[in-house]
Amino acid sequence: MNHQELTDKDIKPPRRILRLREVERLTGYKSSSIYRMVKEGVFPRQRRIGPGAVGWDSREVDAWIEERLDGVA
């Protein structure tokens, strides 16, 4: 029987909608920097989730963070 060992990278966290305050907490950036980076195309774009409400795809934000930690940025 072939058993494969799972690593942390093999297990994806559930996909969620992140609101601005959580994106700030996860990245360490404040809203003005986040929106500037979105405008420059170097941070994931927010999505409209309702009237007057936006959110970020958690997997896109997680991937952005991983790239920085891995030194790709």
KOLVEXFI-926570 format. One record per atom (N, C-alpha, C): residue number from 1; residue in one letter; chain; atom name; x, y, z. Coordinates in nm, 4 decimals. Layout:
% residues N
r num: NUM, residu: a, chaine: A, atome: CA, c1: X, c2: Y, c3: Z
...
END
This chain:
% residues 73
r num: 1, residu: m, chaine: A, atome: N, c1: 0.0839, c2: -0.1178, c3: 0.0000
r num: 1, residu: m, chaine: A, atome: CA, c1: 0.0000, c2: 0.0000, c3: 0.0000
r num: 1, residu: m, chaine: A, atome: C, c1: 0.0886, c2: 0.1243, c3: 0.0000
r num: 2, residu: n, chaine: A, atome: N, c1: 0.0556, c2: 0.2192, c3: -0.0835
r num: 2, residu: n, chaine: A, atome: CA, c1: 0.1339, c2: 0.3415, c3: -0.0985
r num: 2, residu: n, chaine: A, atome: C, c1: 0.0738, c2: 0.4524, c3: -0.0124
r num: 3, residu: h, chaine: A, atome: N, c1: 0.1489, c2: 0.4964, c3: 0.0867
r num: 3, residu: h, chaine: A, atome: CA, c1: 0.1026, c2: 0.6056, c3: 0.1722
r num: 3, residu: h, chaine: A, atome: C, c1: 0.1828, c2: 0.7306, c3: 0.1400
r num: 4, residu: q, chaine: A, atome: N, c1: 0.1114, c2: 0.8397, c3: 0.1171
r num: 4, residu: q, chaine: A, atome: CA, c1: 0.1794, c2: 0.9665, c3: 0.0925
r num: 4, residu: q, chaine: A, atome: C, c1: 0.1705, c2: 1.0509, c3: 0.2180
r num: 5, residu: e, chaine: A, atome: N, c1: 0.2799, c2: 1.1165, c3: 0.2471
r num: 5, residu: e, chaine: A, atome: CA, c1: 0.2836, c2: 1.2040, c3: 0.3628
r num: 5, residu: e, chaine: A, atome: C, c1: 0.2330, c2: 1.3422, c3: 0.3226
r num: 6, residu: l, chaine: A, atome: N, c1: 0.1382, c2: 1.3942, c3: 0.3968
r num: 6, residu: l, chaine: A, atome: CA, c1: 0.0850, c2: 1.5270, c3: 0.3684
r num: 6, residu: l, chaine: A, atome: C, c1: 0.1679, c2: 1.6319, c3: 0.4408
r num: 7, residu: t, chaine: A, atome: N, c1: 0.1941, c2: 1.7413, c3: 0.3725
r num: 7, residu: t, chaine: A, atome: CA, c1: 0.2628, c2: 1.8540, c3: 0.4344
r num: 7, residu: t, chaine: A, atome: C, c1: 0.1627, c2: 1.9668, c3: 0.4524
r num: 8, residu: d, chaine: A, atome: N, c1: 0.2033, c2: 2.0722, c3: 0.5234
r num: 8, residu: d, chaine: A, atome: CA, c1: 0.1161, c2: 2.1873, c3: 0.5434
r num: 8, residu: d, chaine: A, atome: C, c1: 0.0735, c2: 2.2487, c3: 0.4107
r num: 9, residu: k, chaine: A, atome: N, c1: 0.1620, c2: 2.2461, c3: 0.3110
r num: 9, residu: k, chaine: A, atome: CA, c1: 0.1305, c2: 2.3058, c3: 0.1813
r num: 9, residu: k, chaine: A, atome: C, c1: 0.0271, c2: 2.2240, c3: 0.1045
r num: 10, residu: d, chaine: A, atome: N, c1: 0.0118, c2: 2.0949, c3: 0.1392
r num: 10, residu: d, chaine: A, atome: CA, c1: -0.0864, c2: 2.0095, c3: 0.0731
r num: 10, residu: d, chaine: A, atome: C, c1: -0.2279, c2: 2.0334, c3: 0.1257
r num: 11, residu: i, chaine: A, atome: N, c1: -0.2385, c2: 2.0876, c3: 0.2445
r num: 11, residu: i, chaine: A, atome: CA, c1: -0.3680, c2: 2.1096, c3: 0.3075
r num: 11, residu: i, chaine: A, atome: C, c1: -0.4059, c2: 2.2564, c3: 0.2907
r num: 12, residu: k, chaine: A, atome: N, c1: -0.5080, c2: 2.2810, c3: 0.2097
r num: 12, residu: k, chaine: A, atome: CA, c1: -0.5513, c2: 2.4186, c3: 0.1858
r num: 12, residu: k, chaine: A, atome: C, c1: -0.6526, c2: 2.4601, c3: 0.2920
r num: 13, residu: p, chaine: A, atome: N, c1: -0.6346, c2: 2.5795, c3: 0.3478
r num: 13, residu: p, chaine: A, atome: CA, c1: -0.7357, c2: 2.6284, c3: 0.4413
r num: 13, residu: p, chaine: A, atome: C, c1: -0.8644, c2: 2.6580, c3: 0.3650
r num: 14, residu: p, chaine: A, atome: N, c1: -0.9771, c2: 2.6605, c3: 0.4331
r num: 14, residu: p, chaine: A, atome: CA, c1: -1.1022, c2: 2.6899, c3: 0.3630
r num: 14, residu: p, chaine: A, atome: C, c1: -1.0981, c2: 2.8292, c3: 0.3009
r num: 15, residu: r, chaine: A, atome: N, c1: -1.1604, c2: 2.8424, c3: 0.1869
r num: 15, residu: r, chaine: A, atome: CA, c1: -1.1657, c2: 2.9715, c3: 0.1175
r num: 15, residu: r, chaine: A, atome: C, c1: -1.2684, c2: 3.0588, c3: 0.1878
r num: 16, residu: r, chaine: A, atome: N, c1: -1.2268, c2: 3.1816, c3: 0.2199
r num: 16, residu: r, chaine: A, atome: CA, c1: -1.3144, c2: 3.2742, c3: 0.2923
r num: 16, residu: r, chaine: A, atome: C, c1: -1.3073, c2: 3.4125, c3: 0.2306
r num: 17, residu: i, chaine: A, atome: N, c1: -1.4008, c2: 3.4951, c3: 0.2670
r num: 17, residu: i, chaine: A, atome: CA, c1: -1.3974, c2: 3.6364, c3: 0.2306
r num: 17, residu: i, chaine: A, atome: C, c1: -1.3354, c2: 3.7111, c3: 0.3481
r num: 18, residu: l, chaine: A, atome: N, c1: -1.2297, c2: 3.7857, c3: 0.3200
r num: 18, residu: l, chaine: A, atome: CA, c1: -1.1639, c2: 3.8653, c3: 0.4235
r num: 18, residu: l, chaine: A, atome: C, c1: -1.2080, c2: 4.0099, c3: 0.4104
r num: 19, residu: r, chaine: A, atome: N, c1: -1.2445, c2: 4.0700, c3: 0.5206
r num: 19, residu: r, chaine: A, atome: CA, c1: -1.2760, c2: 4.2122, c3: 0.5207
r num: 19, residu: r, chaine: A, atome: C, c1: -1.1466, c2: 4.2901, c3: 0.5455
r num: 20, residu: l, chaine: A, atome: N, c1: -1.1512, c2: 4.4197, c3: 0.5228
r num: 20, residu: l, chaine: A, atome: CA, c1: -1.0321, c2: 4.5039, c3: 0.5275
r num: 20, residu: l, chaine: A, atome: C, c1: -0.9548, c2: 4.4896, c3: 0.6582
r num: 21, residu: r, chaine: A, atome: N, c1: -1.0227, c2: 4.4917, c3: 0.7716
r num: 21, residu: r, chaine: A, atome: CA, c1: -0.9517, c2: 4.4853, c3: 0.9009
r num: 21, residu: r, chaine: A, atome: C, c1: -0.8713, c2: 4.3561, c3: 0.9135
r num: 22, residu: e, chaine: A, atome: N, c1: -0.9256, c2: 4.2453, c3: 0.8616
r num: 22, residu: e, chaine: A, atome: CA, c1: -0.8521, c2: 4.1194, c3: 0.8699
r num: 22, residu: e, chaine: A, atome: C, c1: -0.7338, c2: 4.1187, c3: 0.7737
r num: 23, residu: v, chaine: A, atome: N, c1: -0.7510, c2: 4.1796, c3: 0.6558
r num: 23, residu: v, chaine: A, atome: CA, c1: -0.6396, c2: 4.1907, c3: 0.5609
r num: 23, residu: v, chaine: A, atome: C, c1: -0.5287, c2: 4.2749, c3: 0.6237
r num: 24, residu: e, chaine: A, atome: N, c1: -0.5668, c2: 4.3829, c3: 0.6914
r num: 24, residu: e, chaine: A, atome: CA, c1: -0.4675, c2: 4.4651, c3: 0.7615
r num: 24, residu: e, chaine: A, atome: C, c1: -0.3933, c2: 4.3821, c3: 0.8664
r num: 25, residu: r, chaine: A, atome: N, c1: -0.4672, c2: 4.3052, c3: 0.9433
r num: 25, residu: r, chaine: A, atome: CA, c1: -0.4069, c2: 4.2239, c3: 1.0497
r num: 25, residu: r, chaine: A, atome: C, c1: -0.3122, c2: 4.1185, c3: 0.9928
r num: 26, residu: l, chaine: A, atome: N, c1: -0.3528, c2: 4.0541, c3: 0.8844
r num: 26, residu: l, chaine: A, atome: CA, c1: -0.2712, c2: 3.9477, c3: 0.8254
r num: 26, residu: l, chaine: A, atome: C, c1: -0.1443, c2: 3.9997, c3: 0.7589
r num: 27, residu: t, chaine: A, atome: N, c1: -0.1536, c2: 4.1167, c3: 0.6947
r num: 27, residu: t, chaine: A, atome: CA, c1: -0.0403, c2: 4.1681, c3: 0.6172
r num: 27, residu: t, chaine: A, atome: C, c1: 0.0473, c2: 4.2653, c3: 0.6948
r num: 28, residu: g, chaine: A, atome: N, c1: -0.0091, c2: 4.3295, c3: 0.7961
r num: 28, residu: g, chaine: A, atome: CA, c1: 0.0652, c2: 4.4325, c3: 0.8677
r num: 28, residu: g, chaine: A, atome: C, c1: 0.0578, c2: 4.5686, c3: 0.8004
r num: 29, residu: y, chaine: A, atome: N, c1: -0.0158, c2: 4.5782, c3: 0.6901
r num: 29, residu: y, chaine: A, atome: CA, c1: -0.0331, c2: 4.7047, c3: 0.6188
r num: 29, residu: y, chaine: A, atome: C, c1: -0.1644, c2: 4.7698, c3: 0.6587
r num: 30, residu: k, chaine: A, atome: N, c1: -0.1686, c2: 4.9019, c3: 0.6539
r num: 30, residu: k, chaine: A, atome: CA, c1: -0.2918, c2: 4.9761, c3: 0.6776
r num: 30, residu: k, chaine: A, atome: C, c1: -0.3672, c2: 4.9933, c3: 0.5462
r num: 31, residu: s, chaine: A, atome: N, c1: -0.4909, c2: 5.0391, c3: 0.5556
r num: 31, residu: s, chaine: A, atome: CA, c1: -0.5795, c2: 5.0454, c3: 0.4389
r num: 31, residu: s, chaine: A, atome: C, c1: -0.5228, c2: 5.1274, c3: 0.3240
r num: 32, residu: s, chaine: A, atome: N, c1: -0.4607, c2: 5.2408, c3: 0.3531
r num: 32, residu: s, chaine: A, atome: CA, c1: -0.4083, c2: 5.3250, c3: 0.2443
r num: 32, residu: s, chaine: A, atome: C, c1: -0.3011, c2: 5.2513, c3: 0.1643
r num: 33, residu: s, chaine: A, atome: N, c1: -0.2160, c2: 5.1759, c3: 0.2325
r num: 33, residu: s, chaine: A, atome: CA, c1: -0.1119, c2: 5.0988, c3: 0.1630
r num: 33, residu: s, chaine: A, atome: C, c1: -0.1724, c2: 4.9835, c3: 0.0841
r num: 34, residu: i, chaine: A, atome: N, c1: -0.2720, c2: 4.9174, c3: 0.1414
r num: 34, residu: i, chaine: A, atome: CA, c1: -0.3375, c2: 4.8060, c3: 0.0720
r num: 34, residu: i, chaine: A, atome: C, c1: -0.4020, c2: 4.8555, c3: -0.0568
r num: 35, residu: y, chaine: A, atome: N, c1: -0.4796, c2: 4.9635, c3: -0.0487
r num: 35, residu: y, chaine: A, atome: CA, c1: -0.5463, c2: 5.0161, c3: -0.1685
r num: 35, residu: y, chaine: A, atome: C, c1: -0.4456, c2: 5.0685, c3: -0.2709
r num: 36, residu: r, chaine: A, atome: N, c1: -0.3344, c2: 5.1254, c3: -0.2247
r num: 36, residu: r, chaine: A, atome: CA, c1: -0.2306, c2: 5.1705, c3: -0.3179
r num: 36, residu: r, chaine: A, atome: C, c1: -0.1703, c2: 5.0516, c3: -0.3916
r num: 37, residu: m, chaine: A, atome: N, c1: -0.1400, c2: 4.9442, c3: -0.3179
r num: 37, residu: m, chaine: A, atome: CA, c1: -0.0820, c2: 4.8255, c3: -0.3810
r num: 37, residu: m, chaine: A, atome: C, c1: -0.1808, c2: 4.7600, c3: -0.4776
r num: 38, residu: v, chaine: A, atome: N, c1: -0.3102, c2: 4.7620, c3: -0.4446
r num: 38, residu: v, chaine: A, atome: CA, c1: -0.4123, c2: 4.7103, c3: -0.5371
r num: 38, residu: v, chaine: A, atome: C, c1: -0.4087, c2: 4.7918, c3: -0.6653
r num: 39, residu: k, chaine: A, atome: N, c1: -0.4053, c2: 4.9238, c3: -0.6512
r num: 39, residu: k, chaine: A, atome: CA, c1: -0.4029, c2: 5.0129, c3: -0.7678
r num: 39, residu: k, chaine: A, atome: C, c1: -0.2782, c2: 4.9888, c3: -0.8529
r num: 40, residu: e, chaine: A, atome: N, c1: -0.1652, c2: 4.9605, c3: -0.7887
r num: 40, residu: e, chaine: A, atome: CA, c1: -0.0392, c2: 4.9344, c3: -0.8601
r num: 40, residu: e, chaine: A, atome: C, c1: -0.0337, c2: 4.7933, c3: -0.9184
r num: 41, residu: g, chaine: A, atome: N, c1: -0.1307, c2: 4.7100, c3: -0.8836
r num: 41, residu: g, chaine: A, atome: CA, c1: -0.1349, c2: 4.5738, c3: -0.9357
r num: 41, residu: g, chaine: A, atome: C, c1: -0.0428, c2: 4.4758, c3: -0.8654
r num: 42, residu: v, chaine: A, atome: N, c1: -0.0001, c2: 4.5098, c3: -0.7440
r num: 42, residu: v, chaine: A, atome: CA, c1: 0.0918, c2: 4.4214, c3: -0.6713
r num: 42, residu: v, chaine: A, atome: C, c1: 0.0262, c2: 4.3537, c3: -0.5503
r num: 43, residu: f, chaine: A, atome: N, c1: -0.1039, c2: 4.3726, c3: -0.5342
r num: 43, residu: f, chaine: A, atome: CA, c1: -0.1790, c2: 4.3089, c3: -0.4264
r num: 43, residu: f, chaine: A, atome: C, c1: -0.3123, c2: 4.2638, c3: -0.4840
r num: 44, residu: p, chaine: A, atome: N, c1: -0.3669, c2: 4.1520, c3: -0.4339
r num: 44, residu: p, chaine: A, atome: CA, c1: -0.4947, c2: 4.1030, c3: -0.4883
r num: 44, residu: p, chaine: A, atome: C, c1: -0.6054, c2: 4.2078, c3: -0.4810
r num: 45, residu: r, chaine: A, atome: N, c1: -0.6885, c2: 4.2085, c3: -0.5840
r num: 45, residu: r, chaine: A, atome: CA, c1: -0.8007, c2: 4.3020, c3: -0.5914
r num: 45, residu: r, chaine: A, atome: C, c1: -0.9144, c2: 4.2588, c3: -0.4994
r num: 46, residu: q, chaine: A, atome: N, c1: -0.9773, c2: 4.3563, c3: -0.4406
r num: 46, residu: q, chaine: A, atome: CA, c1: -1.0959, c2: 4.3283, c3: -0.3611
r num: 46, residu: q, chaine: A, atome: C, c1: -1.2133, c2: 4.3000, c3: -0.4555
r num: 47, residu: r, chaine: A, atome: N, c1: -1.3158, c2: 4.2338, c3: -0.4016
r num: 47, residu: r, chaine: A, atome: CA, c1: -1.4357, c2: 4.2021, c3: -0.4796
r num: 47, residu: r, chaine: A, atome: C, c1: -1.5577, c2: 4.2584, c3: -0.4082
r num: 48, residu: r, chaine: A, atome: N, c1: -1.6525, c2: 4.3027, c3: -0.4854
r num: 48, residu: r, chaine: A, atome: CA, c1: -1.7776, c2: 4.3516, c3: -0.4276
r num: 48, residu: r, chaine: A, atome: C, c1: -1.8548, c2: 4.2312, c3: -0.3748
r num: 49, residu: i, chaine: A, atome: N, c1: -1.8952, c2: 4.2380, c3: -0.2489
r num: 49, residu: i, chaine: A, atome: CA, c1: -1.9692, c2: 4.1272, c3: -0.1886
r num: 49, residu: i, chaine: A, atome: C, c1: -2.1111, c2: 4.1677, c3: -0.1502
r num: 50, residu: g, chaine: A, atome: N, c1: -2.1439, c2: 4.2924, c3: -0.1725
r num: 50, residu: g, chaine: A, atome: CA, c1: -2.2776, c2: 4.3415, c3: -0.1429
r num: 50, residu: g, chaine: A, atome: C, c1: -2.2809, c2: 4.4917, c3: -0.1592
r num: 51, residu: p, chaine: A, atome: N, c1: -2.3974, c2: 4.5514, c3: -0.1380
r num: 51, residu: p, chaine: A, atome: CA, c1: -2.4067, c2: 4.6972, c3: -0.1499
r num: 51, residu: p, chaine: A, atome: C, c1: -2.3146, c2: 4.7656, c3: -0.0486
r num: 52, residu: g, chaine: A, atome: N, c1: -2.2180, c2: 4.8374, c3: -0.0981
r num: 52, residu: g, chaine: A, atome: CA, c1: -2.1266, c2: 4.9104, c3: -0.0107
r num: 52, residu: g, chaine: A, atome: C, c1: -2.0288, c2: 4.8231, c3: 0.0659
r num: 53, residu: a, chaine: A, atome: N, c1: -2.0107, c2: 4.6986, c3: 0.0234
r num: 53, residu: a, chaine: A, atome: CA, c1: -1.9199, c2: 4.6089, c3: 0.0959
r num: 53, residu: a, chaine: A, atome: C, c1: -1.8258, c2: 4.5393, c3: -0.0017
r num: 54, residu: v, chaine: A, atome: N, c1: -1.6984, c2: 4.5314, c3: 0.0376
r num: 54, residu: v, chaine: A, atome: CA, c1: -1.5999, c2: 4.4592, c3: -0.0429
r num: 54, residu: v, chaine: A, atome: C, c1: -1.5241, c2: 4.3628, c3: 0.0471
r num: 55, residu: g, chaine: A, atome: N, c1: -1.4627, c2: 4.2638, c3: -0.0159
r num: 55, residu: g, chaine: A, atome: CA, c1: -1.3819, c2: 4.1676, c3: 0.0576
r num: 55, residu: g, chaine: A, atome: C, c1: -1.2760, c2: 4.1094, c3: -0.0333
r num: 56, residu: w, chaine: A, atome: N, c1: -1.1800, c2: 4.0425, c3: 0.0264
r num: 56, residu: w, chaine: A, atome: CA, c1: -1.0701, c2: 3.9806, c3: -0.0475
r num: 56, residu: w, chaine: A, atome: C, c1: -1.0819, c2: 3.8297, c3: -0.0369
r num: 57, residu: d, chaine: A, atome: N, c1: -1.0404, c2: 3.7608, c3: -0.1421
r num: 57, residu: d, chaine: A, atome: CA, c1: -1.0358, c2: 3.6147, c3: -0.1435
r num: 57, residu: d, chaine: A, atome: C, c1: -0.9206, c2: 3.5714, c3: -0.0528
r num: 58, residu: s, chaine: A, atome: N, c1: -0.9496, c2: 3.4928, c3: 0.0487
r num: 58, residu: s, chaine: A, atome: CA, c1: -0.8473, c2: 3.4534, c3: 0.1460
r num: 58, residu: s, chaine: A, atome: C, c1: -0.7323, c2: 3.3773, c3: 0.0813
r num: 59, residu: r, chaine: A, atome: N, c1: -0.7611, c2: 3.2967, c3: -0.0190
r num: 59, residu: r, chaine: A, atome: CA, c1: -0.6534, c2: 3.2209, c3: -0.0832
r num: 59, residu: r, chaine: A, atome: C, c1: -0.5595, c2: 3.3123, c3: -0.1614
r num: 60, residu: e, chaine: A, atome: N, c1: -0.6140, c2: 3.4171, c3: -0.2231
r num: 60, residu: e, chaine: A, atome: CA, c1: -0.5285, c2: 3.5121, c3: -0.2951
r num: 60, residu: e, chaine: A, atome: C, c1: -0.4394, c2: 3.5883, c3: -0.1980
r num: 61, residu: v, chaine: A, atome: N, c1: -0.4948, c2: 3.6299, c3: -0.0855
r num: 61, residu: v, chaine: A, atome: CA, c1: -0.4161, c2: 3.7020, c3: 0.0151
r num: 61, residu: v, chaine: A, atome: C, c1: -0.3114, c2: 3.6083, c3: 0.0758
r num: 62, residu: d, chaine: A, atome: N, c1: -0.3503, c2: 3.4848, c3: 0.1065
r num: 62, residu: d, chaine: A, atome: CA, c1: -0.2546, c2: 3.3871, c3: 0.1605
r num: 62, residu: d, chaine: A, atome: C, c1: -0.1399, c2: 3.3630, c3: 0.0626
r num: 63, residu: a, chaine: A, atome: N, c1: -0.1713, c2: 3.3516, c3: -0.0670
r num: 63, residu: a, chaine: A, atome: CA, c1: -0.0673, c2: 3.3296, c3: -0.1687
r num: 63, residu: a, chaine: A, atome: C, c1: 0.0262, c2: 3.4495, c3: -0.1752
r num: 64, residu: w, chaine: A, atome: N, c1: -0.0279, c2: 3.5705, c3: -0.1650
r num: 64, residu: w, chaine: A, atome: CA, c1: 0.0526, c2: 3.6930, c3: -0.1672
r num: 64, residu: w, chaine: A, atome: C, c1: 0.1497, c2: 3.6928, c3: -0.0479
r num: 65, residu: i, chaine: A, atome: N, c1: 0.0990, c2: 3.6551, c3: 0.0690
r num: 65, residu: i, chaine: A, atome: CA, c1: 0.1837, c2: 3.6491, c3: 0.1885
r num: 65, residu: i, chaine: A, atome: C, c1: 0.2927, c2: 3.5434, c3: 0.1711
r num: 66, residu: e, chaine: A, atome: N, c1: 0.2563, c2: 3.4259, c3: 0.1218
r num: 66, residu: e, chaine: A, atome: CA, c1: 0.3539, c2: 3.3179, c3: 0.0994
r num: 66, residu: e, chaine: A, atome: C, c1: 0.4654, c2: 3.3625, c3: 0.0053
r num: 67, residu: e, chaine: A, atome: N, c1: 0.4292, c2: 3.4343, c3: -0.1012
r num: 67, residu: e, chaine: A, atome: CA, c1: 0.5303, c2: 3.4837, c3: -0.1954
r num: 67, residu: e, chaine: A, atome: C, c1: 0.6308, c2: 3.5733, c3: -0.1251
r num: 68, residu: r, chaine: A, atome: N, c1: 0.5837, c2: 3.6586, c3: -0.0371
r num: 68, residu: r, chaine: A, atome: CA, c1: 0.6744, c2: 3.7476, c3: 0.0343
r num: 68, residu: r, chaine: A, atome: C, c1: 0.7623, c2: 3.6692, c3: 0.1307
r num: 69, residu: l, chaine: A, atome: N, c1: 0.7053, c2: 3.5734, c3: 0.1991
r num: 69, residu: l, chaine: A, atome: CA, c1: 0.7836, c2: 3.4931, c3: 0.2935
r num: 69, residu: l, chaine: A, atome: C, c1: 0.8867, c2: 3.4067, c3: 0.2222
r num: 70, residu: d, chaine: A, atome: N, c1: 0.8542, c2: 3.3648, c3: 0.0997
r num: 70, residu: d, chaine: A, atome: CA, c1: 0.9472, c2: 3.2836, c3: 0.0210
r num: 70, residu: d, chaine: A, atome: C, c1: 1.0477, c2: 3.3684, c3: -0.0559
r num: 71, residu: g, chaine: A, atome: N, c1: 1.0350, c2: 3.5014, c3: -0.0468
r num: 71, residu: g, chaine: A, atome: CA, c1: 1.1301, c2: 3.5904, c3: -0.1119
r num: 71, residu: g, chaine: A, atome: C, c1: 1.1101, c2: 3.6084, c3: -0.2603
r num: 72, residu: v, chaine: A, atome: N, c1: 0.9893, c2: 3.5815, c3: -0.3105
r num: 72, residu: v, chaine: A, atome: CA, c1: 0.9614, c2: 3.5935, c3: -0.4534
r num: 72, residu: v, chaine: A, atome: C, c1: 0.9346, c2: 3.7379, c3: -0.4926
r num: 73, residu: a, chaine: A, atome: N, c1: 0.8837, c2: 3.8163, c3: -0.4017
r num: 73, residu: a, chaine: A, atome: CA, c1: 0.8427, c2: 3.9541, c3: -0.4337
r num: 73, residu: a, chaine: A, atome: C, c1: 0.9593, c2: 4.0426, c3: -0.4694
END
